[in-house]
Amino acid sequence: MTSKSVATALTLYRSRTLTLKQAATVGGCSTAQLEKSARAFAPTPAEAPADD
């Protein structure tokens, strides 16, 4: 599992191109590891866009 493959997998998962299981396979990690990575790279409330 490289950071580039995980980043690609996260991008594909977030764009709803792949399921979590498929993205984990692409990223070369487990679904649990991918979920953990997704949480680590999720925007914090301060970074999230405002609901105007």
Distance bins in CASP14 RR format, pairs under 12 A and 6 or more apart:
PFRMAT RR
TARGET T0000
AUTHOR 0000-0000-0000
RMODE 2
METHOD distances of the structure
MODEL  1
1 7 0 0 0 0 0 1 0 0 0 0 0
1 8 0 0 0 0 0 1 0 0 0 0 0
1 9 0 0 0 0 1 0 0 0 0 0 0
1 10 0 0 0 0 0 1 0 0 0 0 0
1 23 0 0 0 0 0 1 0 0 0 0 0
1 24 0 0 0 0 1 0 0 0 0 0 0
1 25 0 0 0 0 0 1 0 0 0 0 0
1 26 0 0 0 0 0 1 0 0 0 0 0
1 27 1 0 0 1 0 0 0 0 0 0 0
1 28 1 0 1 0 0 0 0 0 0 0 0
1 29 1 0 1 0 0 0 0 0 0 0 0
1 30 0 0 0 0 1 0 0 0 0 0 0
1 33 1 0 0 1 0 0 0 0 0 0 0
1 34 0 0 0 0 1 0 0 0 0 0 0
1 36 0 0 0 0 0 1 0 0 0 0 0
1 37 0 0 0 0 1 0 0 0 0 0 0
2 8 0 0 0 0 1 0 0 0 0 0 0
2 9 0 0 0 0 0 1 0 0 0 0 0
2 26 0 0 0 0 0 1 0 0 0 0 0
2 27 0 0 0 0 1 0 0 0 0 0 0
2 28 0 0 0 0 1 0 0 0 0 0 0
2 29 0 0 0 0 1 0 0 0 0 0 0
2 37 0 0 0 0 0 1 0 0 0 0 0
3 9 0 0 0 0 0 1 0 0 0 0 0
3 10 0 0 0 0 0 1 0 0 0 0 0
3 27 0 0 0 0 0 1 0 0 0 0 0
3 28 0 0 0 0 0 1 0 0 0 0 0
3 29 0 0 0 0 0 1 0 0 0 0 0
3 37 0 0 0 0 1 0 0 0 0 0 0
3 40 0 0 0 0 0 1 0 0 0 0 0
3 41 0 0 0 0 0 1 0 0 0 0 0
4 10 0 0 0 0 0 1 0 0 0 0 0
4 11 0 0 0 0 0 1 0 0 0 0 0
4 26 0 0 0 0 0 1 0 0 0 0 0
4 27 0 0 0 0 1 0 0 0 0 0 0
4 28 0 0 0 0 0 1 0 0 0 0 0
5 11 0 0 0 0 0 1 0 0 0 0 0
5 12 0 0 0 0 0 1 0 0 0 0 0
5 23 0 0 0 0 0 1 0 0 0 0 0
5 24 0 0 0 0 0 1 0 0 0 0 0
5 25 0 0 0 0 0 1 0 0 0 0 0
5 26 1 0 0 1 0 0 0 0 0 0 0
5 27 1 0 1 0 0 0 0 0 0 0 0
5 28 1 0 0 1 0 0 0 0 0 0 0
5 29 0 0 0 0 1 0 0 0 0 0 0
5 33 0 0 0 0 0 1 0 0 0 0 0
5 34 0 0 0 0 0 1 0 0 0 0 0
5 37 0 0 0 0 0 1 0 0 0 0 0
6 12 0 0 0 0 0 1 0 0 0 0 0
6 13 0 0 0 0 0 1 0 0 0 0 0
6 23 0 0 0 0 1 0 0 0 0 0 0
6 24 0 0 0 0 1 0 0 0 0 0 0
6 25 0 0 0 0 0 1 0 0 0 0 0
6 26 0 0 0 0 1 0 0 0 0 0 0
6 27 1 0 1 0 0 0 0 0 0 0 0
6 28 1 0 0 1 0 0 0 0 0 0 0
6 29 1 0 0 1 0 0 0 0 0 0 0
6 30 0 0 0 0 0 1 0 0 0 0 0
6 33 0 0 0 0 1 0 0 0 0 0 0
6 34 1 0 0 1 0 0 0 0 0 0 0
6 35 0 0 0 0 0 1 0 0 0 0 0
6 36 0 0 0 0 0 1 0 0 0 0 0
6 37 1 0 1 0 0 0 0 0 0 0 0
6 38 0 0 0 0 1 0 0 0 0 0 0
6 40 0 0 0 0 1 0 0 0 0 0 0
6 41 0 0 0 0 1 0 0 0 0 0 0
7 13 0 0 0 0 0 1 0 0 0 0 0
7 14 0 0 0 0 0 1 0 0 0 0 0
7 23 0 0 0 0 0 1 0 0 0 0 0
7 26 0 0 0 0 0 1 0 0 0 0 0
7 27 0 0 0 0 1 0 0 0 0 0 0
7 29 0 0 0 0 0 1 0 0 0 0 0
7 34 0 0 0 0 0 1 0 0 0 0 0
7 37 0 0 0 0 1 0 0 0 0 0 0
7 38 0 0 0 0 0 1 0 0 0 0 0
7 40 0 0 0 0 0 1 0 0 0 0 0
7 41 1 0 0 1 0 0 0 0 0 0 0
8 14 0 0 0 0 0 1 0 0 0 0 0
8 15 0 0 0 0 0 1 0 0 0 0 0
8 17 0 0 0 0 0 1 0 0 0 0 0
8 18 0 0 0 0 1 0 0 0 0 0 0
8 23 0 0 0 0 1 0 0 0 0 0 0
8 24 0 0 0 0 0 1 0 0 0 0 0
8 25 0 0 0 0 0 1 0 0 0 0 0
8 26 1 0 0 1 0 0 0 0 0 0 0
8 27 1 0 0 1 0 0 0 0 0 0 0
8 28 0 0 0 0 0 1 0 0 0 0 0
8 29 0 0 0 0 0 1 0 0 0 0 0
8 34 0 0 0 0 0 1 0 0 0 0 0
8 37 0 0 0 0 0 1 0 0 0 0 0
9 15 0 0 0 0 0 1 0 0 0 0 0
9 17 0 0 0 0 0 1 0 0 0 0 0
9 18 1 0 0 1 0 0 0 0 0 0 0
9 19 0 0 0 0 0 1 0 0 0 0 0
9 20 0 0 0 0 1 0 0 0 0 0 0
9 21 0 0 0 0 0 1 0 0 0 0 0
9 22 0 0 0 0 1 0 0 0 0 0 0
9 23 1 0 1 0 0 0 0 0 0 0 0
9 24 1 0 0 1 0 0 0 0 0 0 0
9 25 0 0 0 0 1 0 0 0 0 0 0
9 26 1 0 1 0 0 0 0 0 0 0 0
9 27 1 1 0 0 0 0 0 0 0 0 0
9 28 1 0 0 1 0 0 0 0 0 0 0
9 29 1 0 0 1 0 0 0 0 0 0 0
9 30 0 0 0 0 0 1 0 0 0 0 0
9 31 0 0 0 0 0 1 0 0 0 0 0
9 33 0 0 0 0 0 1 0 0 0 0 0
9 34 1 0 0 1 0 0 0 0 0 0 0
9 35 0 0 0 0 0 1 0 0 0 0 0
9 37 0 0 0 0 1 0 0 0 0 0 0
9 38 0 0 0 0 1 0 0 0 0 0 0
9 41 0 0 0 0 0 1 0 0 0 0 0
10 17 0 0 0 0 0 1 0 0 0 0 0
10 18 0 0 0 0 1 0 0 0 0 0 0
10 20 0 0 0 0 0 1 0 0 0 0 0
10 23 1 0 0 1 0 0 0 0 0 0 0
10 24 0 0 0 0 0 1 0 0 0 0 0
10 26 0 0 0 0 1 0 0 0 0 0 0
10 27 0 0 0 0 1 0 0 0 0 0 0
10 29 0 0 0 0 0 1 0 0 0 0 0
10 33 0 0 0 0 0 1 0 0 0 0 0
10 34 1 0 0 1 0 0 0 0 0 0 0
10 35 0 0 0 0 1 0 0 0 0 0 0
10 36 0 0 0 0 0 1 0 0 0 0 0
10 37 1 0 0 1 0 0 0 0 0 0 0
10 38 1 0 1 0 0 0 0 0 0 0 0
10 39 0 0 0 0 0 1 0 0 0 0 0
10 40 0 0 0 0 1 0 0 0 0 0 0
10 41 1 0 0 1 0 0 0 0 0 0 0
10 42 0 0 0 0 1 0 0 0 0 0 0
11 17 0 0 0 0 1 0 0 0 0 0 0
11 18 0 0 0 0 1 0 0 0 0 0 0
11 23 0 0 0 0 1 0 0 0 0 0 0
11 26 0 0 0 0 0 1 0 0 0 0 0
11 27 0 0 0 0 0 1 0 0 0 0 0
11 34 0 0 0 0 0 1 0 0 0 0 0
11 37 0 0 0 0 0 1 0 0 0 0 0
11 38 0 0 0 0 0 1 0 0 0 0 0
11 41 0 0 0 0 0 1 0 0 0 0 0
12 18 1 0 1 0 0 0 0 0 0 0 0
12 19 0 0 0 0 1 0 0 0 0 0 0
12 20 0 0 0 0 0 1 0 0 0 0 0
12 22 1 0 0 1 0 0 0 0 0 0 0
12 23 1 0 1 0 0 0 0 0 0 0 0
12 24 0 0 0 0 0 1 0 0 0 0 0
12 25 0 0 0 0 0 1 0 0 0 0 0
12 26 1 0 0 1 0 0 0 0 0 0 0
12 27 0 0 0 0 1 0 0 0 0 0 0
12 34 0 0 0 0 0 1 0 0 0 0 0
12 38 0 0 0 0 0 1 0 0 0 0 0
13 19 1 0 0 1 0 0 0 0 0 0 0
13 20 1 0 1 0 0 0 0 0 0 0 0
13 21 0 0 0 0 1 0 0 0 0 0 0
13 22 1 0 0 1 0 0 0 0 0 0 0
13 23 1 1 0 0 0 0 0 0 0 0 0
13 24 0 0 0 0 1 0 0 0 0 0 0
13 25 0 0 0 0 0 1 0 0 0 0 0
13 26 0 0 0 0 1 0 0 0 0 0 0
13 27 0 0 0 0 1 0 0 0 0 0 0
13 29 0 0 0 0 0 1 0 0 0 0 0
13 31 0 0 0 0 1 0 0 0 0 0 0
13 34 1 0 0 1 0 0 0 0 0 0 0
13 35 0 0 0 0 1 0 0 0 0 0 0
13 37 0 0 0 0 0 1 0 0 0 0 0
13 38 1 0 0 1 0 0 0 0 0 0 0
13 41 0 0 0 0 0 1 0 0 0 0 0
14 20 0 0 0 0 0 1 0 0 0 0 0
14 23 0 0 0 0 1 0 0 0 0 0 0
14 34 0 0 0 0 0 1 0 0 0 0 0
14 37 0 0 0 0 0 1 0 0 0 0 0
14 38 1 0 0 1 0 0 0 0 0 0 0
14 41 0 0 0 0 1 0 0 0 0 0 0
14 42 0 0 0 0 1 0 0 0 0 0 0
14 43 0 0 0 0 0 1 0 0 0 0 0
15 23 0 0 0 0 0 1 0 0 0 0 0
16 22 0 0 0 0 0 1 0 0 0 0 0
16 23 0 0 0 0 0 1 0 0 0 0 0
17 23 0 0 0 0 1 0 0 0 0 0 0
17 26 0 0 0 0 1 0 0 0 0 0 0
18 24 0 0 0 0 1 0 0 0 0 0 0
18 25 0 0 0 0 1 0 0 0 0 0 0
18 26 1 0 0 1 0 0 0 0 0 0 0
18 27 0 0 0 0 1 0 0 0 0 0 0
18 31 0 0 0 0 0 1 0 0 0 0 0
18 34 0 0 0 0 0 1 0 0 0 0 0
19 25 0 0 0 0 1 0 0 0 0 0 0
19 26 0 0 0 0 0 1 0 0 0 0 0
19 31 0 0 0 0 1 0 0 0 0 0 0
19 34 0 0 0 0 0 1 0 0 0 0 0
20 26 0 0 0 0 0 1 0 0 0 0 0
20 27 0 0 0 0 0 1 0 0 0 0 0
20 29 0 0 0 0 0 1 0 0 0 0 0
20 30 0 0 0 0 0 1 0 0 0 0 0
20 31 1 0 1 0 0 0 0 0 0 0 0
20 32 0 0 0 0 1 0 0 0 0 0 0
20 33 0 0 0 0 0 1 0 0 0 0 0
20 34 1 0 0 1 0 0 0 0 0 0 0
20 35 1 0 0 1 0 0 0 0 0 0 0
20 36 0 0 0 0 0 1 0 0 0 0 0
20 37 0 0 0 0 0 1 0 0 0 0 0
20 38 0 0 0 0 1 0 0 0 0 0 0
21 27 0 0 0 0 0 1 0 0 0 0 0
21 28 0 0 0 0 0 1 0 0 0 0 0
21 29 0 0 0 0 0 1 0 0 0 0 0
21 30 0 0 0 0 1 0 0 0 0 0 0
21 31 1 0 1 0 0 0 0 0 0 0 0
21 32 0 0 0 0 0 1 0 0 0 0 0
21 34 0 0 0 0 1 0 0 0 0 0 0
21 35 0 0 0 0 0 1 0 0 0 0 0
22 28 0 0 0 0 0 1 0 0 0 0 0
22 31 0 0 0 0 1 0 0 0 0 0 0
22 34 0 0 0 0 0 1 0 0 0 0 0
23 29 0 0 0 0 1 0 0 0 0 0 0
23 30 0 0 0 0 0 1 0 0 0 0 0
23 31 0 0 0 0 1 0 0 0 0 0 0
23 33 0 0 0 0 0 1 0 0 0 0 0
23 34 1 0 1 0 0 0 0 0 0 0 0
23 35 0 0 0 0 1 0 0 0 0 0 0
23 37 0 0 0 0 0 1 0 0 0 0 0
23 38 0 0 0 0 1 0 0 0 0 0 0
24 30 1 0 1 0 0 0 0 0 0 0 0
24 31 1 0 1 0 0 0 0 0 0 0 0
24 32 0 0 0 0 1 0 0 0 0 0 0
24 33 1 0 0 1 0 0 0 0 0 0 0
24 34 1 0 1 0 0 0 0 0 0 0 0
24 35 0 0 0 0 1 0 0 0 0 0 0
24 36 0 0 0 0 0 1 0 0 0 0 0
24 37 0 0 0 0 1 0 0 0 0 0 0
24 38 0 0 0 0 0 1 0 0 0 0 0
25 31 0 0 0 0 1 0 0 0 0 0 0
25 33 0 0 0 0 0 1 0 0 0 0 0
25 34 0 0 0 0 1 0 0 0 0 0 0
26 34 0 0 0 0 1 0 0 0 0 0 0
27 33 0 0 0 0 1 0 0 0 0 0 0
27 34 1 0 0 1 0 0 0 0 0 0 0
27 37 0 0 0 0 1 0 0 0 0 0 0
27 38 0 0 0 0 0 1 0 0 0 0 0
28 34 0 0 0 0 1 0 0 0 0 0 0
28 37 0 0 0 0 0 1 0 0 0 0 0
29 35 0 0 0 0 1 0 0 0 0 0 0
29 36 0 0 0 0 1 0 0 0 0 0 0
29 37 1 0 0 1 0 0 0 0 0 0 0
29 38 0 0 0 0 0 1 0 0 0 0 0
30 36 0 0 0 0 1 0 0 0 0 0 0
30 37 0 0 0 0 0 1 0 0 0 0 0
31 37 0 0 0 0 0 1 0 0 0 0 0
31 38 0 0 0 0 0 1 0 0 0 0 0
32 38 0 0 0 0 0 1 0 0 0 0 0
32 39 0 0 0 0 0 1 0 0 0 0 0
33 39 0 0 0 0 0 1 0 0 0 0 0
33 40 0 0 0 0 0 1 0 0 0 0 0
34 40 0 0 0 0 0 1 0 0 0 0 0
34 41 0 0 0 0 0 1 0 0 0 0 0
35 41 0 0 0 0 0 1 0 0 0 0 0
35 42 0 0 0 0 0 1 0 0 0 0 0
36 42 0 0 0 0 0 1 0 0 0 0 0
41 47 0 0 0 0 0 1 0 0 0 0 0
42 48 0 0 0 0 1 0 0 0 0 0 0
43 49 0 0 0 0 1 0 0 0 0 0 0
43 50 0 0 0 0 0 1 0 0 0 0 0
45 51 0 0 0 0 0 1 0 0 0 0 0
END
